[in-house]
Amino acid sequence: SKNEGRSSMVFLRKGPKLPAWEDALLSGKEPKSLLKRGLRYVSLSLIMKGMTSTPDFLWGLPEVQKLNLSRNQLVVIPPSLGKLDRLVVLNLGGNCLKCLPKEIGLLRNLKVLFVNMNCLTEVPAELSLCRKLEVLSLSHNSISQLPFSFTDLTSLRKLNLSNNCFVQIPLCVFALRSLDFLHLGSNKLENIAESVQYLANLQIFIIENNNIRTLPRSLCFITTLELLNVDYNAIQTLPDDLYLLRRLPRIAWNPMDKGLHIAHNPLSRPLPEVIEGGLDVLFNYLREKK
């Protein structure tokens, strides 16, 4: 009835007054009504809402486990983030963040973190306290180094550091023995340290579009590799032991294909002609050359 409608509107107005944009976000609803309760996770999605700051009501929802704040215009994430300590998945991609709060280290249940496409120049050492972290994307930022404490992220399986400012692979990365995916494409790398051999579970290694001149012999001992992408570098020769990478199925041209991606390098002759014959021909050549 009309009277009931009026009384409910009056009831809503009695609550704490929210900023106009937060009020619009809620459309007169309780913040908890935005939560979606799936079979495994309680999730909240605020994608593409035009937000320049995080809504205060967010920090009163400690039950949220998956939070998506991607593709807004967020400039800062407040320390209150630490209150959401049940978070398993956090997506902050596609914002304008220059830093992350150190309180991110309080998210001890966090398994997946996307902070790609922001304006980060560094990452807080406290992130290494998120020991359950399995997937981390820091791509498309301006990061040039990582805290050495990242060696503690022993559960990390997938790490994307592409499109940043790394001149060398951070030392802490070589301690991440569970990694099966490592993307360092479009940085400023000039070499790959021999220590790369410690990444014994690596299946996908992408280092395209850098300034790498040679591949280390130790790379050939990562026999789990199924995709090795070194396109668009300055490589002239290949290590003789490359034939040990028997899980590479072919010379690959499509970026999504498994195999050896070696295009757009100034390879010395006869390598270009040998490669045209396919991976088996290349491996036989290297084996005989040795």
N, C-alpha and C positions, 0 to 999 in steps of 0.2 A: 504494500500500500504506500501511498505518498508519505503518510506520517512516519512509517518505518524507514523509508528512504531518507527523510530529513534527519531522523534521530541517528542513523548510522553515519551520515555525513558529519554531524556534530561530534560524534564519538571520534571520528578520524582526526578532526581538527584539534582535539584535546592533546594529541601526542606531541612530542618535541618537533618544533618546526624545522623542516629540512630545506636546504638550498633548493631553488626552483628546479634546477636540472636534475637533482636527485629525486625530487618529488615526481618529475616527469618520467624518470626511469622506473619508479615504482608504480606509477599510475594509481595511486591511492591504495595499493596493496601492502600487506605486511612483507618485509624483506624476505622472510622465510618462504614466502610463496614463490619466489624466483628460483628456489632450489629444485632440482630434478633428482628424484631418488630412483636410481637404476638398480639393477641386480647386484652390482659390485660396489658402485660409488655414488656418493651424493655430489652432484655437480652444479656449477653455476657458470653460465656463459654470458659475458658482457662484451661480445665482439662488436666492433664498429659502432660504438655508441657515441662517438665524438667526444669522449671524456678527456679532459686535460688534467684531471686529478681523480684519485680513487674515491668512491663514495664512502662516507664514514660508516654507513650501516654494514659495510662488508666485514668489518672487524668484529661485529657482533654475531657472526655466523661461524663459530668454531667447528661445526660439524662438516663443513665443506671439504671434500677430498680432491675434486678436480675443479680448477679455477682457470677460466679463459678470459684474459683481459687484452687479447691481441688486437692489433689494428685500430688503436685509438691514438690519442696524442699525449699520452702520459709522460710527464717530465720527471716525476719522482715517485718512488714507492716508499711509503712511510715505514718507520720501525714497527708499527702495529702489525705488519705482515707476520711477525713472529707469533702472533696470537693464533694463527691458523695452522696449528701444529699437527693437524691430521691430514694436511695436504699430501697427496701422492703425485698429482700432475699439476704443474703450474706453467701456463703459457703467457708470456709477456712480450711475445714477438710483435714487431711492427709498431713500436712506439718511439718516443724521443728520450729514452732513459740515458743519462750520463753516468749513473752509478747504481749499484744495488745496495740496500741496507745490510749492515753486518748481521742484523737479526735474522737474515735468511738462514743462518746456521742453526736456528732453532727448529727448522722444519725437518726433524729427524726421520720422518716417514716418506720424504720426497724421493720419488723414483725417476721422474721425468721433468726436465726443466728446459723450456725454450725462451731464450732472450735474444734471438736472432733479429736482425734489422732494427738495431737501436743505435745509440751514440756512445757506447761504452769504450773507455780507454783502459780500464782495468777491471779486475774481478776481485771481490773481497775474499781474503784467506779463509774467512768463516764458512764459506760454501763447502769447504772440505770436511766440515762437521756433518754434512748430509751423507753419511756413509752408505745409505741404501741407494744412492743415485745410480741409475743405470743408463740414462740417456741425457746428454747435455748438448744443446746447440747454442753456440755463441757466434754463429756466422753473421757476416755483414755488420761488423762493428769496426772499431779502430784500436783493437787490442794488440799489444806487441809482446806481452809476456804474461805468464800465469804464475800464481803463488806456488812455491815449492811444496807447500802443504797439500797440494792436490794429489800427491803420492798416496794419500790416505783414502782416495776414492777407489778402493779396490773392487767395487762392484760395477764400475763403469764399463759398459759394453760398446756404446756408440758415442763418438765425440766429433762434433762438427765445428772446426775452427776456420772454415773457408772465408775468403773475402775479409781479411783483417790485415795487420801490419807486421806479421811475424817474419823476422830475418833468419831465425833458426827454429827448429822444433824445440819447444820448451823441454828441459830435462825431465820434469815431472811426468811427462807423457810416456817416457820409456819405462816407467814403473807401473803403468796401468796394464797389468798382464792379462786382464779379462777382455780388453778391447778386441772386438771383431770388426769394427767399422771406424776408420779414421779419415777425415776429410780436411786437407790443408790446402786445397786449391785456391788460386788467386791470392797469394801472399807475396812475400819478397824473399823466399827461401833461395839460398845459393847452394846448399848441400844437404845431404841426409846423413846424420851421424851413424857410425857403425853400430851404435847402441840400439838401432831399430830392430835388431835381431831378437831383442828381449820381448817383443810383441808377438809372442809365439802362437797366439790364437787369431791373429788378424786375417780376415777374409777379404775385406774391401779396403784398399789404400788408394786414396785419390790425392795427387799432388800436382795436378795440371796447372798450367799458367803460372809458373814461377820462373826462377832464373837458375835452375839446377843444371849443372854441366856434366856430372857423372853420377852413376848409381853405385852405392857401396856394395861390395861383395857380400856383406852380411845380409843384405836384403834377400839374397837368393836362398837363405836358410829358413825363411818364413814359408814353409811348404804348405801352409793352410791357405795361402792367397788364391783367390778365385777371380779377383778383379784388381788390376794394377794400372792406374791411369797416370801416365807421365806426359800426356799431350802438352804441346805449347811450352816447351822448356828449351834449354840450350845443350841438350845431350848429343854428343858426337859418337861415343862408343858405348857398348853394352858389356856388362860383366860376363866372363866366360861361363860362370856357373848358373846363369839365368835358366838353363834347361832343367834345373832342379825344381823349378816351380811348375810341377806337373799338373796342378789343378787349374792352371790357366787353360781354358779350352780352345782359344783361338786368338788371332790378331783381331781386335775389335775396333769398329768404327762408330757404331751407335753408342752414345754416352751411357745408355742404360745396360748395355750388354756386358756380360762377364768376359774376361779375357785380358790381353795385354793391349793397352792403348798407348801408342808410341808415335802418333802423327804429329806433324809440325815441329820436328826437331831436326837440327842440321847434322844428321847422321852421316858419318864418313863412309865412303864406298868400301866394300860392296854391300853394306847393310841395307840400303833402300831397295836394291834389287832382290836381295835374299828375302826380305820381309814380304815382298810381293808374292812370294811362293807360299806364304802361310807360316803358321807357328812351328809346325813340325820341321819344315825346311830350315827355319831360323835356329831352332834348338839343335838340329843335326850339325849345322854350320859351326855353332859355338862349341859343341862337344868335340868336334874334329879339330877345331882351332886350338883347343886346350891340349 
